[in-house]
Amino acid sequence: MNLKTGNSSNGFTPEISLDKLHRMAAELILPGRSILRLLNTVLEFVTNFLARVLGSSLIRRHFHLLLSGLVLFGPVLSFWVSKYSIFANSNHYLYRKFLRSTWGWTCIFMGSFITLLSLSARHSPSLSLRHLSRVGLAGLLWWGCRRLLTLLEDAAGTCYEPMTPGQDGQSLASPVQPLLLLHEDQNKASCLKAHMLWRGYEVSQDVLILCFCCLLLVEEMCVFGHHLERQKPLQRSPGTPLRIIFLLCVLLLLVWMFLLLCLLAYFPKFPSQQLGGALGYLGWRGLYQGLYRLGSRWGCPGLPREGLSTTVHTNKQP
């Protein structure tokens, strides 16, 4: 039975035209294209502005001073913040999801930005791997520093078990503080896991990795403004994925600085946090102001800007 004949017998005759479908699809796609074009314009404006700010000499030369001032004078804010704030809770979502995996988030976003930037500039996989090796060296430095600090904390501290009044023979009404039973065979991790008391010198690893990651992000993102300037004479524009990753890196930098400010204001630990900030600064200084300046001749990945400039060669007749 013919479909058109069956529908005609029921009194309903559909008239489907390809031209109508094309017009309906065009009417639906046109607003979507307008919205995407508007979003792309906003993305270009915001990323160009941020690239100009991060690429300025003020940020490139003095950001570490801003971070040092924040670490030194941030604990002063503890006199004004409220202890009932949601950020005064150490189990807050930001602390659990971001602070405990700071290097992981930084490695993902910074590595993606370095890869897309190097491919956009030179389309060379070997150059991308060379620049990505900076992330690997920074991760190796952070791992070694964390292991060394853990060993030093275990060697310089001691574990104590507070004895209850029933155990030390004192009455409940005695004003004397309970005795502390020494455990020499415990390290810091096992001592705190057993809900015992640990006393000793320590360096804030949270402040260390936050300062280290902030300095690394700024150092790597400063190149984006220079990359935009180099692409203008060639009439080339970075792709949308590169701009999105750059914007995400800027947002991640703001998150790290906000978490650092929260740690200093709500959980001040002097001089543990200041020592952590100083070690983070020394790590960045040793890599970007020392090791990476040796160049590729010594097997080093070099600075972020090296090898990304595209030049146009012209043959000149003598």
Secondary structure as GFF3:
##gff-version 3
##sequence-region A 1 318
A	DSSP	alpha_helix	3	9	.	.	.	ID=ss1
A	DSSP	alpha_helix	18	54	.	.	.	ID=ss2
A	DSSP	alpha_helix	57	73	.	.	.	ID=ss3
A	DSSP	three_ten_helix	74	79	.	.	.	ID=ss4
A	DSSP	three_ten_helix	86	88	.	.	.	ID=ss5
A	DSSP	alpha_helix	93	97	.	.	.	ID=ss6
A	DSSP	three_ten_helix	99	101	.	.	.	ID=ss7
A	DSSP	alpha_helix	102	122	.	.	.	ID=ss8
A	DSSP	alpha_helix	125	156	.	.	.	ID=ss9
A	DSSP	beta_strand	158	162	.	.	.	ID=ss10
A	DSSP	alpha_helix	165	168	.	.	.	ID=ss11
A	DSSP	beta_strand	180	183	.	.	.	ID=ss12
A	DSSP	alpha_helix	188	193	.	.	.	ID=ss13
A	DSSP	beta_strand	197	199	.	.	.	ID=ss14
A	DSSP	alpha_helix	205	221	.	.	.	ID=ss15
A	DSSP	alpha_helix	223	231	.	.	.	ID=ss16
A	DSSP	alpha_helix	240	266	.	.	.	ID=ss17
A	DSSP	alpha_helix	272	288	.	.	.	ID=ss18
A	DSSP	three_ten_helix	291	294	.	.	.	ID=ss19
A	DSSP	three_ten_helix	296	298	.	.	.	ID=ss20
###
